[in-house]
Amino acid sequence: MVIKFESQYLEKLYTGESQKGKPKYSDAVITKFKKTVLILKNVSNTVELSKFRGLNFESLKGEKSGFFSVRVDKSYRLEFRITKDVIEIVHIEELSKHYQ
């Protein structure tokens, strides 16, 4: 899938560009975030993505209806939208703590 970042902070985090100030996430979370985005890039569609059981791919409900998420680790999830044209495009919105 094609990846587009809606958050400049997350895009810089993924590409390894330096950021001003104290990092929002630990090095371990950043490493897992990068691995998760790499998986998203390497699958061709959501059907393939759902085969990665550890990611817990799901559609969100309530205020976040229309968004999807995958697990980065036990505490964090990656939230995104998917648009479909000729290919599926993942619009990464947020890296959030699941229960906060």
C-alpha positions as CSV (number, residue, x, y, z in Angstrom):
1,M,0.0,0.0,0.0
2,V,1.0,3.6,-0.5
3,I,1.7,5.4,2.8
4,K,1.0,9.1,3.3
5,F,1.6,10.8,6.6
6,E,-1.0,13.4,7.8
7,S,1.3,14.3,10.7
8,Q,4.7,15.9,9.9
9,Y,6.0,14.7,13.3
10,L,5.3,11.1,12.5
11,E,6.7,11.4,9.0
12,K,10.0,12.8,10.4
13,L,10.0,10.1,13.1
14,Y,9.7,7.5,10.4
15,T,12.3,8.9,8.1
16,G,14.7,9.5,11.0
17,E,14.9,13.3,10.6
18,S,15.9,15.2,13.7
19,Q,13.1,16.8,15.8
20,K,13.2,19.7,18.1
21,G,12.6,19.2,21.8
22,K,12.1,16.1,23.8
23,P,10.8,13.0,21.9
24,K,7.2,12.1,22.5
25,Y,7.9,8.4,22.4
26,S,10.6,6.0,23.7
27,D,13.2,4.5,21.3
28,A,11.5,1.1,21.7
29,V,8.1,2.5,20.6
30,I,9.8,4.4,17.7
31,T,11.5,1.2,16.5
32,K,8.2,-0.8,16.6
33,F,6.4,2.1,14.9
34,K,8.9,2.0,12.0
35,K,8.4,-1.8,11.7
36,T,4.7,-1.4,11.6
37,V,4.8,1.2,8.9
38,L,7.1,-1.0,6.9
39,I,4.5,-3.8,7.1
40,L,1.8,-1.4,5.9
41,K,4.0,-0.5,2.9
42,N,4.7,-4.1,2.0
43,V,1.2,-5.4,1.9
44,S,-0.9,-4.8,-1.2
45,N,-4.3,-4.4,0.5
46,T,-6.3,-4.7,3.7
47,V,-7.1,-8.4,3.1
48,E,-3.3,-9.1,3.3
49,L,-3.0,-6.8,6.4
50,S,-5.7,-8.8,8.3
51,K,-3.5,-11.9,8.0
52,F,-1.0,-10.3,10.4
53,R,-2.8,-11.4,13.6
54,G,-0.4,-9.7,15.9
55,L,-1.2,-6.3,14.5
56,N,-4.9,-6.7,15.5
57,F,-6.1,-4.7,12.4
58,E,-9.6,-3.3,13.1
59,S,-12.0,-0.6,12.1
60,L,-12.7,2.0,14.8
61,K,-16.1,3.0,16.1
62,G,-17.7,6.1,17.7
63,E,-15.9,9.4,17.2
64,K,-13.2,7.6,15.1
65,S,-15.6,5.9,12.8
66,G,-14.0,5.7,9.3
67,F,-10.6,5.1,10.8
68,F,-8.6,1.9,11.2
69,S,-5.9,0.9,13.6
70,V,-3.1,-1.6,14.0
71,R,-1.1,-2.4,17.2
72,V,2.4,-1.1,17.5
73,D,2.8,-2.7,20.9
74,K,0.6,-3.4,24.0
75,S,0.1,0.3,24.7
76,Y,0.3,2.0,21.4
77,R,-1.7,1.8,18.2
78,L,-1.3,3.4,14.8
79,E,-4.5,5.1,13.6
80,F,-5.1,5.7,9.9
81,R,-7.7,6.2,7.1
82,I,-7.7,4.2,3.9
83,T,-8.7,5.6,0.5
84,K,-9.1,3.4,-2.5
85,D,-8.5,4.5,-6.1
86,V,-6.5,2.1,-8.2
87,I,-4.5,1.2,-5.1
88,E,-5.2,1.5,-1.4
89,I,-3.6,4.5,0.2
90,V,-3.0,4.6,4.0
91,H,-3.2,8.1,5.5
92,I,-1.4,7.8,8.9
93,E,-3.0,10.1,11.3
94,E,-1.8,9.3,14.8
95,L,0.3,7.1,17.1
96,S,-1.7,7.0,20.3
97,K,-1.9,5.2,23.6
98,H,-4.9,2.9,23.3
99,Y,-6.6,3.5,26.6
100,Q,-5.9,7.2,27.2
